[in-house]
C-alpha cells in the first residue's frame, strides 16, 4: 500500500510540474523511479512510456515491454496521480506571472539536470 501511494505521489508531482511548466512527465518520473525506487534506467524509461499508451505511447513502449522493462502496475498508479497533478499544475501556472513561471521552469530543469549528472 505504501508503494502504491508513493507511486501515485510521483505521478501527482509530475502532473503538477507538467501542468505548471509544460515539461513532460518523464523529466520527473524517470529520475524518481531511478533514484527513489531503484529502477534501472531502461525500466524507468519503459514504465514512463507506458503512461503515454492512451493513445500516443503504444508504439514507443512496445520495444521496452518486449524486453521486460515496463512495470505496468507502477505506470497505472503514476497515471492516477498524474491526472490530478496535471490539473493542479495548470491551475497554478495560470495564477503566476510569466516571469515567475519562467523562473520555476528554469529551477526545475536545473535541479533535475544536477541530480541526473551527480546522482545515484
N, CA, C and O atoms as a GROMACS GRO file, in nm:
protein
  480
    1UNK      N    1   0.083  -0.120   0.000
    1UNK     CA    2   0.000   0.000   0.000
    1UNK      C    3   0.087   0.126   0.000
    1UNK      O    4   0.056   0.222  -0.071
    2UNK      N    5   0.195   0.128   0.078
    2UNK     CA    6   0.283   0.243   0.081
    2UNK      C    7   0.348   0.267  -0.054
    2UNK      O    8   0.364   0.381  -0.097
    3UNK      N    9   0.387   0.159  -0.121
    3UNK     CA   10   0.447   0.171  -0.254
    3UNK      C   11   0.347   0.233  -0.351
    3UNK      O   12   0.382   0.321  -0.429
    4UNK      N   13   0.224   0.187  -0.346
    4UNK     CA   14   0.121   0.240  -0.435
    4UNK      C   15   0.101   0.390  -0.411
    4UNK      O   16   0.090   0.468  -0.505
    5UNK      N   17   0.096   0.430  -0.284
    5UNK     CA   18   0.080   0.572  -0.253
    5UNK      C   19   0.200   0.653  -0.298
    5UNK      O   20   0.186   0.766  -0.346
    6UNK      N   21   0.320   0.597  -0.284
    6UNK     CA   22   0.441   0.667  -0.328
    6UNK      C   23   0.439   0.685  -0.479
    6UNK      O   24   0.477   0.791  -0.530
    7UNK      N   25   0.396   0.583  -0.552
    7UNK     CA   26   0.390   0.593  -0.698
    7UNK      C   27   0.285   0.695  -0.742
    7UNK      O   28   0.308   0.771  -0.836
    8UNK      N   29   0.171   0.698  -0.673
    8UNK     CA   30   0.069   0.798  -0.704
    8UNK      C   31   0.123   0.938  -0.675
    8UNK      O   32   0.097   1.032  -0.750
    9UNK      N   33   0.199   0.952  -0.567
    9UNK     CA   34   0.260   1.082  -0.534
    9UNK      C   35   0.358   1.127  -0.642
    9UNK      O   36   0.361   1.245  -0.678
   10UNK      N   37   0.437   1.034  -0.695
   10UNK     CA   38   0.528   1.067  -0.806
   10UNK      C   39   0.446   1.118  -0.925
   10UNK      O   40   0.481   1.219  -0.987
   11UNK      N   41   0.338   1.049  -0.956
   11UNK     CA   42   0.250   1.094  -1.065
   11UNK      C   43   0.191   1.230  -1.038
   11UNK      O   44   0.179   1.312  -1.129
   12UNK      N   45   0.153   1.256  -0.913
   12UNK     CA   46   0.096   1.385  -0.876
   12UNK      C   47   0.198   1.497  -0.895
   12UNK      O   48   0.166   1.601  -0.953
   13UNK      N   49   0.320   1.476  -0.846
   13UNK     CA   50   0.426   1.576  -0.862
   13UNK      C   51   0.456   1.598  -1.010
   13UNK      O   52   0.467   1.712  -1.056
   14UNK      N   53   0.468   1.489  -1.085
   14UNK     CA   54   0.495   1.501  -1.229
   14UNK      C   55   0.382   1.573  -1.300
   14UNK      O   56   0.406   1.655  -1.389
   15UNK      N   57   0.260   1.543  -1.262
   15UNK     CA   58   0.146   1.610  -1.323
   15UNK      C   59   0.141   1.757  -1.292
   15UNK      O   60   0.112   1.839  -1.379
   16UNK      N   61   0.170   1.793  -1.167
   16UNK     CA   62   0.172   1.934  -1.129
   16UNK      C   63   0.278   2.008  -1.208
   16UNK      O   64   0.251   2.114  -1.265
   17UNK      N   65   0.400   1.952  -1.212
   17UNK     CA   66   0.507   2.018  -1.287
   17UNK      C   67   0.476   2.024  -1.436
   17UNK      O   68   0.508   2.123  -1.503
   18UNK      N   69   0.415   1.920  -1.488
   18UNK     CA   70   0.379   1.920  -1.630
   18UNK      C   71   0.275   2.028  -1.658
   18UNK      O   72   0.287   2.104  -1.755
   19UNK      N   73   0.174   2.034  -1.574
   19UNK     CA   74   0.072   2.136  -1.592
   19UNK      C   75   0.123   2.276  -1.564
   19UNK      O   76   0.079   2.372  -1.627
   20UNK      N   77   0.216   2.287  -1.469
   20UNK     CA   78   0.268   2.418  -1.427
   20UNK      C   79   0.368   2.474  -1.527
   20UNK      O   80   0.358   2.592  -1.563
   21UNK      N   81   0.464   2.394  -1.571
   21UNK     CA   82   0.571   2.447  -1.656
   21UNK      C   83   0.583   2.377  -1.790
   21UNK      O   84   0.676   2.404  -1.866
   22UNK      N   85   0.491   2.287  -1.820
   22UNK     CA   86   0.484   2.229  -1.954
   22UNK      C   87   0.592   2.128  -1.986
   22UNK      O   88   0.612   2.094  -2.103
   23UNK      N   89   0.662   2.078  -1.884
   23UNK     CA   90   0.763   1.975  -1.912
   23UNK      C   91   0.694   1.840  -1.916
   23UNK      O   92   0.592   1.819  -1.851
   24UNK      N   93   0.750   1.751  -1.992
   24UNK     CA   94   0.695   1.616  -1.998
   24UNK      C   95   0.710   1.546  -1.865
   24UNK      O   96   0.807   1.568  -1.793
   25UNK      N   97   0.616   1.463  -1.833
   25UNK     CA   98   0.620   1.390  -1.707
   25UNK      C   99   0.744   1.304  -1.692
   25UNK      O  100   0.789   1.278  -1.580
   26UNK      N  101   0.799   1.258  -1.804
   26UNK     CA  102   0.919   1.174  -1.798
   26UNK      C  103   1.039   1.245  -1.739
   26UNK      O  104   1.127   1.180  -1.683
   27UNK      N  105   1.043   1.377  -1.749
   27UNK     CA  106   1.154   1.453  -1.691
   27UNK      C  107   1.151   1.438  -1.539
   27UNK      O  108   1.256   1.448  -1.475
   28UNK      N  109   1.035   1.416  -1.483
   28UNK     CA  110   1.021   1.398  -1.340
   28UNK      C  111   1.014   1.250  -1.304
   28UNK      O  112   1.079   1.205  -1.210
   29UNK      N  113   0.934   1.174  -1.379
   29UNK     CA  114   0.908   1.035  -1.343
   29UNK      C  115   1.032   0.946  -1.360
   29UNK      O  116   1.059   0.863  -1.273
   30UNK      N  117   1.106   0.963  -1.468
   30UNK     CA  118   1.224   0.878  -1.489
   30UNK      C  119   1.324   0.894  -1.374
   30UNK      O  120   1.364   0.793  -1.314
   31UNK      N  121   1.366   1.017  -1.339
   31UNK     CA  122   1.459   1.028  -1.226
   31UNK      C  123   1.400   0.976  -1.095
   31UNK      O  124   1.471   0.917  -1.014
   32UNK      N  125   1.270   0.998  -1.073
   32UNK     CA  126   1.207   0.950  -0.949
   32UNK      C  127   1.213   0.797  -0.942
   32UNK      O  128   1.245   0.742  -0.836
   33UNK      N  129   1.184   0.730  -1.051
   33UNK     CA  130   1.188   0.584  -1.050
   33UNK      C  131   1.330   0.532  -1.030
   33UNK      O  132   1.351   0.431  -0.963
   34UNK      N  133   1.428   0.601  -1.089
   34UNK     CA  134   1.568   0.559  -1.075
   34UNK      C  135   1.617   0.585  -0.933
   34UNK      O  136   1.671   0.495  -0.869
   35UNK      N  137   1.600   0.706  -0.883
   35UNK     CA  138   1.661   0.745  -0.756
   35UNK      C  139   1.578   0.707  -0.634
   35UNK      O  140   1.636   0.674  -0.530
   36UNK      N  141   1.448   0.709  -0.644
   36UNK     CA  142   1.365   0.679  -0.527
   36UNK      C  143   1.323   0.533  -0.518
   36UNK      O  144   1.302   0.480  -0.409
   37UNK      N  145   1.309   0.468  -0.635
   37UNK     CA  146   1.258   0.332  -0.636
   37UNK      C  147   1.359   0.229  -0.684
   37UNK      O  148   1.330   0.109  -0.687
   38UNK      N  149   1.479   0.274  -0.721
   38UNK     CA  150   1.586   0.182  -0.760
   38UNK      C  151   1.569   0.115  -0.894
   38UNK      O  152   1.629   0.010  -0.918
   39UNK      N  153   1.488   0.172  -0.983
   39UNK     CA  154   1.470   0.115  -1.116
   39UNK      C  155   1.597   0.135  -1.198
   39UNK      O  156   1.671   0.230  -1.177
   40UNK      N  157   1.621   0.044  -1.291
   40UNK     CA  158   1.725   0.068  -1.390
   40UNK      C  159   1.676   0.178  -1.483
   40UNK      O  160   1.556   0.207  -1.488
   41UNK      N  161   1.768   0.241  -1.556
   41UNK     CA  162   1.728   0.346  -1.649
   41UNK      C  163   1.631   0.292  -1.754
   41UNK      O  164   1.533   0.359  -1.787
   42UNK      N  165   1.656   0.172  -1.805
   42UNK     CA  166   1.567   0.112  -1.905
   42UNK      C  167   1.428   0.089  -1.847
   42UNK      O  168   1.327   0.122  -1.911
   43UNK      N  169   1.421   0.032  -1.727
   43UNK     CA  170   1.290   0.004  -1.666
   43UNK      C  171   1.216   0.135  -1.637
   43UNK      O  172   1.094   0.144  -1.654
   44UNK      N  173   1.289   0.236  -1.593
   44UNK     CA  174   1.226   0.365  -1.565
   44UNK      C  175   1.170   0.427  -1.693
   44UNK      O  176   1.058   0.476  -1.694
   45UNK      N  177   1.248   0.424  -1.800
   45UNK     CA  178   1.201   0.481  -1.926
   45UNK      C  179   1.084   0.400  -1.983
   45UNK      O  180   0.986   0.457  -2.030
   46UNK      N  181   1.095   0.269  -1.978
   46UNK     CA  182   0.986   0.185  -2.028
   46UNK      C  183   0.856   0.206  -1.952
   46UNK      O  184   0.749   0.215  -2.011
   47UNK      N  185   0.867   0.214  -1.819
   47UNK     CA  186   0.749   0.237  -1.736
   47UNK      C  187   0.690   0.374  -1.763
   47UNK      O  188   0.567   0.388  -1.768
   48UNK      N  189   0.774   0.475  -1.779
   48UNK     CA  190   0.726   0.609  -1.807
   48UNK      C  191   0.657   0.616  -1.942
   48UNK      O  192   0.554   0.683  -1.957
   49UNK      N  193   0.711   0.547  -2.041
   49UNK     CA  194   0.645   0.544  -2.172
   49UNK      C  195   0.507   0.478  -2.164
   49UNK      O  196   0.417   0.512  -2.240
   50UNK      N  197   0.492   0.384  -2.071
   50UNK     CA  198   0.362   0.318  -2.056
   50UNK      C  199   0.255   0.418  -2.010
   50UNK      O  200   0.136   0.395  -2.033
   51UNK      N  201   0.296   0.527  -1.947
   51UNK     CA  202   0.200   0.630  -1.908
   51UNK      C  203   0.133   0.693  -2.030
   51UNK      O  204   0.020   0.743  -2.022
   52UNK      N  205   0.203   0.691  -2.142
   52UNK     CA  206   0.155   0.757  -2.263
   52UNK      C  207   0.068   0.668  -2.352
   52UNK      O  208   0.016   0.714  -2.454
   53UNK      N  209   0.052   0.544  -2.314
   53UNK     CA  210  -0.017   0.450  -2.402
   53UNK      C  211  -0.150   0.504  -2.452
   53UNK      O  212  -0.176   0.499  -2.572
   54UNK      N  213  -0.234   0.554  -2.363
   54UNK     CA  214  -0.356   0.609  -2.421
   54UNK      C  215  -0.335   0.753  -2.466
   54UNK      O  216  -0.325   0.840  -2.379
   55UNK      N  217  -0.328   0.783  -2.590
   55UNK     CA  218  -0.322   0.697  -2.709
   55UNK      C  219  -0.186   0.698  -2.777
   55UNK      O  220  -0.166   0.621  -2.871
   56UNK      N  221  -0.091   0.782  -2.736
   56UNK     CA  222   0.027   0.807  -2.819
   56UNK      C  223   0.147   0.720  -2.793
   56UNK      O  224   0.236   0.713  -2.878
   57UNK      N  225   0.155   0.655  -2.680
   57UNK     CA  226   0.279   0.586  -2.645
   57UNK      C  227   0.287   0.439  -2.681
   57UNK      O  228   0.390   0.376  -2.657
   58UNK      N  229   0.184   0.383  -2.738
   58UNK     CA  230   0.180   0.238  -2.761
   58UNK      C  231   0.298   0.189  -2.845
   58UNK      O  232   0.358   0.087  -2.813
   59UNK      N  233   0.332   0.262  -2.950
   59UNK     CA  234   0.443   0.218  -3.035
   59UNK      C  235   0.578   0.238  -2.967
   59UNK      O  236   0.669   0.157  -2.985
   60UNK      N  237   0.591   0.344  -2.888
   60UNK     CA  238   0.717   0.370  -2.818
   60UNK      C  239   0.742   0.270  -2.707
   60UNK      O  240   0.857   0.231  -2.683
   61UNK      N  241   0.637   0.227  -2.638
   61UNK     CA  242   0.655   0.139  -2.523
   61UNK      C  243   0.674  -0.008  -2.562
   61UNK      O  244   0.730  -0.084  -2.483
   62UNK      N  245   0.631  -0.048  -2.678
   62UNK     CA  246   0.636  -0.190  -2.715
   62UNK      C  247   0.777  -0.251  -2.709
   62UNK      O  248   0.791  -0.360  -2.654
   63UNK      N  249   0.882  -0.186  -2.762
   63UNK     CA  250   1.015  -0.247  -2.750
   63UNK      C  251   1.059  -0.265  -2.605
   63UNK      O  252   1.122  -0.365  -2.571
   64UNK      N  253   1.027  -0.169  -2.520
   64UNK     CA  254   1.060  -0.180  -2.379
   64UNK      C  255   0.982  -0.295  -2.314
   64UNK      O  256   1.037  -0.374  -2.238
   65UNK      N  257   0.853  -0.302  -2.347
   65UNK     CA  258   0.766  -0.406  -2.290
   65UNK      C  259   0.815  -0.545  -2.329
   65UNK      O  260   0.818  -0.636  -2.246
   66UNK      N  261   0.852  -0.561  -2.455
   66UNK     CA  262   0.901  -0.691  -2.503
   66UNK      C  263   1.028  -0.735  -2.433
   66UNK      O  264   1.055  -0.854  -2.421
   67UNK      N  265   1.108  -0.639  -2.386
   67UNK     CA  266   1.233  -0.672  -2.316
   67UNK      C  267   1.211  -0.683  -2.164
   67UNK      O  268   1.306  -0.706  -2.090
   68UNK      N  269   1.087  -0.667  -2.119
   68UNK     CA  270   1.058  -0.676  -1.976
   68UNK      C  271   1.091  -0.551  -1.897
   68UNK      O  272   1.108  -0.557  -1.775
   69UNK      N  273   1.100  -0.438  -1.965
   69UNK     CA  274   1.138  -0.313  -1.900
   69UNK      C  275   1.020  -0.222  -1.870
   69UNK      O  276   1.034  -0.100  -1.870
   70UNK      N  277   0.904  -0.279  -1.844
   70UNK     CA  278   0.787  -0.199  -1.812
   70UNK      C  279   0.720  -0.256  -1.688
   70UNK      O  280   0.688  -0.375  -1.683
   71UNK      N  281   0.699  -0.172  -1.589
   71UNK     CA  282   0.623  -0.208  -1.470
   71UNK      C  283   0.483  -0.150  -1.490
   71UNK      O  284   0.459  -0.034  -1.460
   72UNK      N  285   0.393  -0.232  -1.541
   72UNK     CA  286   0.258  -0.186  -1.579
   72UNK      C  287   0.183  -0.133  -1.457
   72UNK      O  288   0.114  -0.031  -1.466
   73UNK      N  289   0.196  -0.200  -1.344
   73UNK     CA  290   0.127  -0.156  -1.222
   73UNK      C  291   0.175  -0.017  -1.180
   73UNK      O  292   0.094   0.070  -1.150
   74UNK      N  293   0.305   0.002  -1.179
   74UNK     CA  294   0.360   0.132  -1.142
   74UNK      C  295   0.312   0.240  -1.238
   74UNK      O  296   0.275   0.349  -1.196
   75UNK      N  297   0.312   0.209  -1.368
   75UNK     CA  298   0.269   0.307  -1.468
   75UNK      C  299   0.123   0.347  -1.444
   75UNK      O  300   0.088   0.464  -1.454
   76UNK      N  301   0.038   0.250  -1.413
   76UNK     CA  302  -0.104   0.279  -1.390
   76UNK      C  303  -0.123   0.365  -1.265
   76UNK      O  304  -0.204   0.458  -1.266
   77UNK      N  305  -0.049   0.336  -1.160
   77UNK     CA  306  -0.061   0.414  -1.036
   77UNK      C  307  -0.009   0.556  -1.055
   77UNK      O  308  -0.069   0.652  -1.005
   78UNK      N  309   0.101   0.571  -1.126
   78UNK     CA  310   0.154   0.705  -1.152
   78UNK      C  311   0.054   0.785  -1.236
   78UNK      O  312   0.038   0.905  -1.215
   79UNK      N  313  -0.013   0.719  -1.328
   79UNK     CA  314  -0.115   0.786  -1.411
   79UNK      C  315  -0.224   0.848  -1.325
   79UNK      O  316  -0.271   0.958  -1.354
   80UNK      N  317  -0.264   0.778  -1.218
   80UNK     CA  318  -0.368   0.830  -1.129
   80UNK      C  319  -0.326   0.965  -1.072
   80UNK      O  320  -0.401   1.063  -1.077
   81UNK      N  321  -0.204   0.970  -1.019
   81UNK     CA  322  -0.154   1.095  -0.964
   81UNK      C  323  -0.131   1.200  -1.071
   81UNK      O  324  -0.157   1.318  -1.050
   82UNK      N  325  -0.083   1.157  -1.187
   82UNK     CA  326  -0.051   1.249  -1.296
   82UNK      C  327  -0.176   1.323  -1.345
   82UNK      O  328  -0.169   1.442  -1.376
   83UNK      N  329  -0.288   1.254  -1.353
   83UNK     CA  330  -0.412   1.318  -1.397
   83UNK      C  331  -0.449   1.433  -1.304
   83UNK      O  332  -0.477   1.544  -1.349
   84UNK      N  333  -0.449   1.405  -1.174
   84UNK     CA  334  -0.483   1.509  -1.076
   84UNK      C  335  -0.376   1.618  -1.075
   84UNK      O  336  -0.408   1.737  -1.072
   85UNK      N  337  -0.251   1.577  -1.078
   85UNK     CA  338  -0.141   1.674  -1.074
   85UNK      C  339  -0.138   1.766  -1.193
   85UNK      O  340  -0.108   1.884  -1.179
   86UNK      N  341  -0.170   1.714  -1.310
   86UNK     CA  342  -0.173   1.797  -1.431
   86UNK      C  343  -0.275   1.909  -1.419
   86UNK      O  344  -0.250   2.022  -1.461
   87UNK      N  345  -0.389   1.875  -1.363
   87UNK     CA  346  -0.493   1.977  -1.345
   87UNK      C  347  -0.447   2.082  -1.244
   87UNK      O  348  -0.462   2.201  -1.267
   88UNK      N  349  -0.390   2.036  -1.131
   88UNK     CA  350  -0.342   2.128  -1.027
   88UNK      C  351  -0.232   2.219  -1.084
   88UNK      O  352  -0.235   2.340  -1.063
   89UNK      N  353  -0.137   2.160  -1.156
   89UNK     CA  354  -0.029   2.239  -1.215
   89UNK      C  355  -0.079   2.342  -1.313
   89UNK      O  356  -0.028   2.454  -1.316
   90UNK      N  357  -0.176   2.305  -1.393
   90UNK     CA  358  -0.234   2.401  -1.488
   90UNK      C  359  -0.299   2.519  -1.416
   90UNK      O  360  -0.286   2.633  -1.460
   91UNK      N  361  -0.368   2.491  -1.307
   91UNK     CA  362  -0.428   2.598  -1.228
   91UNK      C  363  -0.321   2.689  -1.169
   91UNK      O  364  -0.334   2.811  -1.172
   92UNK      N  365  -0.214   2.628  -1.115
   92UNK     CA  366  -0.104   2.707  -1.058
   92UNK      C  367  -0.038   2.794  -1.164
   92UNK      O  368  -0.011   2.912  -1.140
   93UNK      N  369  -0.012   2.736  -1.280
   93UNK     CA  370   0.056   2.810  -1.386
   93UNK      C  371  -0.021   2.935  -1.426
   93UNK      O  372   0.037   3.040  -1.450
   94UNK      N  373  -0.151   2.922  -1.433
   94UNK     CA  374  -0.233   3.035  -1.474
   94UNK      C  375  -0.244   3.143  -1.367
   94UNK      O  376  -0.291   3.253  -1.394
   95UNK      N  377  -0.201   3.110  -1.244
   95UNK     CA  378  -0.206   3.210  -1.138
   95UNK      C  379  -0.073   3.284  -1.122
   95UNK      O  380  -0.063   3.377  -1.042
   96UNK      N  381   0.030   3.243  -1.198
   96UNK     CA  382   0.163   3.304  -1.187
   96UNK      C  383   0.190   3.400  -1.302
   96UNK      O  384   0.133   3.387  -1.410
   97UNK      N  385   0.277   3.496  -1.277
   97UNK     CA  386   0.320   3.585  -1.385
   97UNK      C  387   0.411   3.508  -1.480
   97UNK      O  388   0.464   3.402  -1.445
   98UNK      N  389   0.429   3.561  -1.598
   98UNK     CA  390   0.515   3.497  -1.697
   98UNK      C  391   0.660   3.484  -1.646
   98UNK      O  392   0.724   3.382  -1.666
   99UNK      N  393   0.709   3.588  -1.582
   99UNK     CA  394   0.846   3.587  -1.530
   99UNK      C  395   0.862   3.481  -1.421
   99UNK      O  396   0.960   3.406  -1.421
  100UNK      N  397   0.767   3.474  -1.330
  100UNK     CA  398   0.774   3.374  -1.223
  100UNK      C  399   0.768   3.233  -1.280
  100UNK      O  400   0.842   3.145  -1.238
  101UNK      N  401   0.679   3.212  -1.375
  101UNK     CA  402   0.666   3.080  -1.437
  101UNK      C  403   0.795   3.040  -1.508
  101UNK      O  404   0.836   2.924  -1.503
  102UNK      N  405   0.858   3.135  -1.575
  102UNK     CA  406   0.984   3.108  -1.643
  102UNK      C  407   1.092   3.068  -1.541
  102UNK      O  408   1.172   2.978  -1.568
  103UNK      N  409   1.094   3.133  -1.428
  103UNK     CA  410   1.193   3.102  -1.324
  103UNK      C  411   1.168   2.965  -1.263
  103UNK      O  412   1.262   2.891  -1.236
  104UNK      N  413   1.042   2.930  -1.239
  104UNK     CA  414   1.008   2.798  -1.186
  104UNK      C  415   1.054   2.690  -1.284
  104UNK      O  416   1.111   2.589  -1.243
  105UNK      N  417   1.030   2.712  -1.412
  105UNK     CA  418   1.073   2.618  -1.516
  105UNK      C  419   1.224   2.600  -1.514
  105UNK      O  420   1.273   2.487  -1.517
  106UNK      N  421   1.298   2.710  -1.509
  106UNK     CA  422   1.445   2.704  -1.509
  106UNK      C  423   1.498   2.631  -1.385
  106UNK      O  424   1.591   2.551  -1.396
  107UNK      N  425   1.441   2.657  -1.271
  107UNK     CA  426   1.485   2.591  -1.147
  107UNK      C  427   1.457   2.441  -1.155
  107UNK      O  428   1.543   2.361  -1.119
  108UNK      N  429   1.340   2.404  -1.201
  108UNK     CA  430   1.305   2.261  -1.211
  108UNK      C  431   1.402   2.187  -1.303
  108UNK      O  432   1.451   2.080  -1.268
  109UNK      N  433   1.429   2.243  -1.418
  109UNK     CA  434   1.522   2.178  -1.512
  109UNK      C  435   1.663   2.172  -1.454
  109UNK      O  436   1.732   2.072  -1.472
  110UNK      N  437   1.707   2.277  -1.386
  110UNK     CA  438   1.840   2.278  -1.326
  110UNK      C  439   1.856   2.173  -1.218
  110UNK      O  440   1.957   2.103  -1.214
  111UNK      N  441   1.757   2.162  -1.130
  111UNK     CA  442   1.762   2.062  -1.023
  111UNK      C  443   1.766   1.921  -1.082
  111UNK      O  444   1.843   1.837  -1.037
  112UNK      N  445   1.683   1.896  -1.180
  112UNK     CA  446   1.680   1.764  -1.242
  112UNK      C  447   1.812   1.734  -1.312
  112UNK      O  448   1.864   1.623  -1.301
  113UNK      N  449   1.868   1.832  -1.383
  113UNK     CA  450   1.994   1.811  -1.453
  113UNK      C  451   2.108   1.778  -1.355
  113UNK      O  452   2.186   1.686  -1.379
  114UNK      N  453   2.117   1.853  -1.246
  114UNK     CA  454   2.223   1.828  -1.147
  114UNK      C  455   2.206   1.690  -1.086
  114UNK      O  456   2.303   1.617  -1.067
  115UNK      N  457   2.085   1.654  -1.055
  115UNK     CA  458   2.058   1.522  -0.994
  115UNK      C  459   2.095   1.410  -1.092
  115UNK      O  460   2.153   1.309  -1.051
  116UNK      N  461   2.062   1.426  -1.219
  116UNK     CA  462   2.094   1.323  -1.317
  116UNK      C  463   2.246   1.312  -1.340
  116UNK      O  464   2.297   1.203  -1.361
  117UNK      N  465   2.317   1.423  -1.335
  117UNK     CA  466   2.460   1.423  -1.354
  117UNK      C  467   2.536   1.360  -1.238
  117UNK      O  468   2.632   1.285  -1.258
  118UNK      N  469   2.494   1.392  -1.116
  118UNK     CA  470   2.571   1.353  -0.999
  118UNK      C  471   2.501   1.253  -0.907
  118UNK      O  472   2.556   1.215  -0.804
  119UNK      N  473   2.380   1.211  -0.943
  119UNK     CA  474   2.304   1.121  -0.857
  119UNK      C  475   2.349   0.976  -0.859
  119UNK      O  476   2.440   0.938  -0.932
  120UNK      N  477   2.284   0.900  -0.780
  120UNK     CA  478   2.298   0.754  -0.762
  120UNK      C  479   2.369   0.716  -0.644
  120UNK      O  480   2.387   0.597  -0.618
   0.00000   0.00000   0.00000
